[in-house]
């Protein structure tokens, strides 16, 4: 019989985030927050870690529904989520907000991303669509139109686009 009675798990790759959560729980103040978007906003933005969606728009927890993906693209899943947000979660306006220096807007297309991943990591990703587009304003206009003309979203739903500058923090509305 072993004399080791230590039940502490070995260090793991997520110890930092679980440890930080223990601290977060000590000061948790969001209990009872309603699941509705208190300010009626749905924000579609990029997953880029340089973006702090609440702070940059003067929002707080519970004010908006935040939808994030690579490139801030309006995909079929984004549309599905917006339908739910509009009809069940208090959303009555949508802002699509890509950003400067986005990797998904700096490549020549999905083929380049597939090639980069295969060359660097040996993984064939051609079964995925990354929705890259180096014409960021053209992509934004296309995405805004997808929302504006979706048959399940209200015809008069306010939809706007803007670009977030990751170097200055400025959000610049785009008239498309």
Secondary structure, DSSP 8 states (H G I E B T S, - for coil): ------------TTHHHHHHHHHHHHT---TT--SS-TT-EEEEEE--TT--HHHHTT--TTSEEEEEEGGG---HHHHHHHHHHHHHS---EEEEEEETT-GGGSSS-HHHHHHHHHHHH----TTS-----S-HHHHHHHHHHHHHT-TTS-TT-EEEEEEE-TTT--EEEE--
